[in-house]
Amino acid sequence: VEVHILGYFIDPANPRFLDNLVKFQHARQQRIHEMAARLQAQGIPLQAEAVFAIAKCESPGRPHVARALVQAGLCSSMDEAFERFLKKHRAAWVPKFKISAYDAIGLIHHAGGVAVIAHPALNKSDEIIAPLVEAGIDGIECFHTRHSTAASEHYLMLAEQYGLAITGGSDCHGMNKGRPLMGSIKLPLVHVRQLEARARRLREKTLAA
């Protein structure tokens, strides 16, 4: 099961975190090279360098490939680029580099942060929540742009059951139907304060150890 783990209040200067970040970035860059090679094998003349020029970052992804295809006139839209080449199991799709949820939780904790399960309703795998709690997960994202009211209420109940912090987020990756999602999710300030308090306790525990 694929699960996304959010890290809040991490120390961005933590050496172990930075070492892993470089490894993750290299894997994402290599993935772009592999996608470009697969496109070329299909007769689509897209170079990886064109994607990097658009991305202007160390962690390029499929949206940057789609934009490069559109900019080069090889696809009429990003939707077409994904549908023809970039969706899972399409000709240019390359699996992402992944680490285990246990390693992700450990890395976040080592960097002084709190680890949170992202958009659990999208995972459709509630059976993994208990093992993640045992592994040290700190919170669960109850509020999300693609969570129904019923789903949010369900995960609020599970958060109380397992003693987890409650978070919310828009999961904004850019424009959605011409509008940004950022800021579209609200949650009571008390949950933010509780998340901050949990982060302080974890840091104090780490320092004491």
Backbone torsions as a table, in degrees:
resi	resn	phi	psi	omega
1	VAL	NA	131.6	175.5
2	GLU	-87.2	130.9	177.8
3	VAL	-133.7	138.7	177.8
4	HIS	-97.2	132.4	-179.3
5	ILE	-114.7	123.5	178.0
6	LEU	-91.6	142.9	176.4
7	GLY	-117.8	118.4	179.0
8	TYR	-108.0	145.0	174.7
9	PHE	62.8	27.6	176.5
10	ILE	-72.7	156.5	173.7
11	ASP	-88.3	108.7	-176.2
12	PRO	-68.3	-8.9	178.4
13	ALA	-99.4	3.5	-179.3
14	ASN	-61.6	124.0	-174.6
15	PRO	-58.7	-43.8	-179.8
16	ARG	-65.4	-39.5	177.1
17	PHE	-61.7	-45.3	-178.6
18	LEU	-65.3	-39.6	178.0
19	ASP	-60.5	-43.7	179.3
20	ASN	-69.2	-36.4	179.3
21	LEU	-59.7	-42.4	178.5
22	VAL	-62.0	-40.7	178.8
23	LYS	-63.7	-43.4	179.4
24	PHE	-65.3	-41.2	-180.0
25	GLN	-63.5	-43.0	179.2
26	HIS	-60.9	-41.0	-179.8
27	ALA	-63.6	-39.5	179.7
28	ARG	-68.5	-38.2	178.3
29	GLN	-66.2	-42.2	178.1
30	GLN	-62.8	-35.1	177.9
31	ARG	-61.8	-37.7	177.9
32	ILE	-64.2	-42.0	177.5
33	HIS	-60.4	-41.3	-179.9
34	GLU	-67.4	-39.2	177.3
35	MET	-63.4	-43.6	179.6
36	ALA	-62.0	-41.3	179.2
37	ALA	-63.2	-39.2	179.4
38	ARG	-69.4	-37.1	176.2
39	LEU	-64.1	-43.7	179.4
40	GLN	-62.3	-35.9	177.2
41	ALA	-64.8	-22.0	176.9
42	GLN	-92.2	5.2	-179.4
43	GLY	84.6	15.1	178.9
44	ILE	-100.5	110.0	-171.3
45	PRO	-81.7	64.1	178.1
46	LEU	-105.0	129.0	178.3
47	GLN	-96.3	145.3	179.3
48	ALA	-58.8	-34.6	-178.5
49	GLU	-60.7	-32.2	178.2
50	ALA	-65.9	-35.2	178.0
51	VAL	-68.8	-45.2	179.9
52	PHE	-62.6	-35.3	179.5
53	ALA	-65.0	-34.6	178.2
54	ILE	-77.9	-41.4	-175.1
55	ALA	-66.0	-44.4	-178.0
56	LYS	52.2	38.6	178.5
57	CYS	-152.1	172.2	-178.0
58	GLU	-89.7	-6.4	-176.4
59	SER	-127.0	64.0	-179.2
60	PRO	-68.6	156.5	-178.3
61	GLY	-142.6	-171.9	-177.4
62	ARG	-58.7	-38.3	178.6
63	PRO	-58.2	-33.6	178.2
64	HIS	-69.1	-37.0	176.1
65	VAL	-63.9	-43.8	179.6
66	ALA	-61.1	-43.3	179.1
67	ARG	-63.4	-38.3	179.1
68	ALA	-65.8	-38.1	178.0
69	LEU	-64.4	-40.6	178.7
70	VAL	-68.5	-45.0	-178.2
71	GLN	-62.0	-33.7	179.9
72	ALA	-83.1	-1.0	-179.5
73	GLY	75.3	18.9	-178.2
74	LEU	-90.9	-16.6	173.6
75	CYS	-141.8	152.0	-177.8
76	SER	-83.8	-19.9	-178.7
77	SER	-157.7	164.3	176.6
78	MET	-65.2	-36.4	177.3
79	ASP	-59.5	-42.1	178.3
80	GLU	-64.8	-40.3	-179.9
81	ALA	-59.8	-43.7	179.0
82	PHE	-68.3	-43.9	-175.8
83	GLU	-65.4	-40.6	-177.0
84	ARG	-81.2	-37.7	-168.0
85	PHE	-128.0	-32.8	-162.2
86	LEU	-107.3	-15.0	176.7
87	LYS	-65.2	162.1	-178.6
88	LYS	-54.9	130.3	179.0
89	HIS	72.7	8.5	170.3
90	ARG	-78.7	174.5	-169.9
91	ALA	-59.3	-34.4	-176.1
92	ALA	-107.1	8.7	-179.5
93	TRP	-73.3	133.9	177.1
94	VAL	-128.6	128.9	-179.5
95	PRO	-58.2	148.1	177.7
96	LYS	-77.0	152.4	169.6
97	PHE	-71.7	135.2	-177.2
98	LYS	-135.1	156.0	169.1
99	ILE	-122.5	166.2	-179.4
100	SER	-72.4	155.4	177.2
101	ALA	-60.3	-34.9	179.9
102	TYR	-63.9	-42.5	178.4
103	ASP	-67.0	-37.6	179.8
104	ALA	-64.2	-44.1	178.6
105	ILE	-61.4	-45.1	179.9
106	GLY	-62.1	-40.3	-179.6
107	LEU	-66.8	-42.4	178.2
108	ILE	-63.0	-44.7	179.1
109	HIS	-63.4	-41.5	-179.7
110	HIS	-61.8	-30.8	179.2
111	ALA	-88.7	12.0	175.0
112	GLY	81.3	15.2	-176.3
113	GLY	-106.6	176.9	175.0
114	VAL	-109.4	140.5	-175.7
115	ALA	-103.0	132.6	-173.2
116	VAL	-132.0	136.2	175.2
117	ILE	-73.0	124.8	179.9
118	ALA	-85.0	148.5	174.0
119	HIS	23.7	66.9	-175.7
120	PRO	-61.2	-29.0	-179.8
121	ALA	-65.9	-27.8	179.0
122	LEU	-76.6	-25.1	179.8
123	ASN	-71.6	-32.1	-176.9
124	LYS	52.2	41.0	-176.5
125	SER	-144.0	60.1	-179.1
126	ASP	-59.3	-20.6	-177.7
127	GLU	-66.8	-16.1	-180.0
128	ILE	-86.7	-10.1	-174.8
129	ILE	-66.0	-46.4	-179.9
130	ALA	-59.2	-47.0	176.4
131	PRO	-61.6	-34.6	178.2
132	LEU	-69.3	-35.0	175.3
133	VAL	-62.2	-43.5	177.8
134	GLU	-63.0	-31.2	-179.5
135	ALA	-80.3	-6.4	175.4
136	GLY	107.1	13.9	178.1
137	ILE	-59.9	143.6	-173.2
138	ASP	-102.8	-26.1	-174.8
139	GLY	-155.4	176.8	-179.0
140	ILE	-142.8	136.5	-177.8
141	GLU	-82.3	94.6	-176.3
142	CYS	-79.4	-30.0	-177.0
143	PHE	-109.6	126.4	-175.6
144	HIS	-154.0	153.8	-177.1
145	THR	-60.6	-25.7	-178.6
146	ARG	-108.0	15.8	173.4
147	HIS	-94.4	130.4	171.6
148	SER	-74.3	167.7	176.2
149	THR	-59.0	-41.3	179.7
150	ALA	-63.2	-40.7	179.6
151	ALA	-64.9	-44.2	178.9
152	SER	-60.0	-43.4	179.5
153	GLU	-64.2	-38.7	178.4
154	HIS	-61.3	-45.3	-177.1
155	TYR	-78.9	-23.9	170.0
156	LEU	-63.5	-39.3	177.9
157	MET	-64.8	-42.9	179.5
158	LEU	-67.9	-35.0	177.4
159	ALA	-61.1	-42.7	177.7
160	GLU	-66.5	-41.3	-179.2
161	GLN	-59.7	-42.0	-175.5
162	TYR	-99.1	1.5	179.9
163	GLY	68.5	38.1	-177.0
164	LEU	-98.0	149.8	172.8
165	ALA	-68.9	154.7	-177.1
166	ILE	-111.7	128.6	178.1
167	THR	-129.3	172.3	175.8
168	GLY	-151.8	151.2	179.4
169	GLY	-163.8	157.6	-178.9
170	SER	-82.4	-20.0	-175.9
171	ASP	60.2	40.7	-174.5
172	CYS	-74.2	121.7	175.7
173	HIS	-115.7	21.2	-176.6
174	GLY	127.7	-157.3	-177.4
175	MET	-74.7	144.0	176.4
176	ASN	-127.6	110.3	-176.4
177	LYS	55.1	40.3	176.3
178	GLY	84.2	0.2	-178.9
179	ARG	-130.3	146.7	177.1
180	PRO	-78.2	142.1	177.4
181	LEU	-82.5	-21.2	-174.3
182	MET	-56.0	130.9	-180.0
183	GLY	88.1	1.2	-175.9
184	SER	-85.1	-10.8	180.0
185	ILE	-110.9	127.9	178.9
186	LYS	-116.1	148.3	171.9
187	LEU	-148.1	154.8	-178.3
188	PRO	-57.0	140.8	-178.3
189	LEU	-59.1	-27.4	-178.4
190	VAL	-58.5	-34.2	-179.8
191	HIS	-69.2	-35.4	177.0
192	VAL	-65.3	-44.6	-179.4
193	ARG	-63.9	-38.6	178.5
194	GLN	-66.8	-36.0	177.3
195	LEU	-66.7	-42.0	177.1
196	GLU	-61.2	-42.3	-179.7
197	ALA	-64.4	-39.8	178.8
198	ARG	-64.0	-40.3	178.8
199	ALA	-63.1	-41.3	178.0
200	ARG	-62.5	-43.4	-179.5
201	ARG	-63.5	-40.8	179.5
202	LEU	-64.7	-42.1	178.9
203	ARG	-64.8	-41.9	179.2
204	GLU	-63.8	-39.5	178.8
205	LYS	-65.1	-40.1	179.6
206	THR	-65.8	-43.0	179.8
207	LEU	-65.7	-38.3	180.0
208	ALA	-65.5	-33.3	-179.8
209	ALA	-71.3	NA	NA
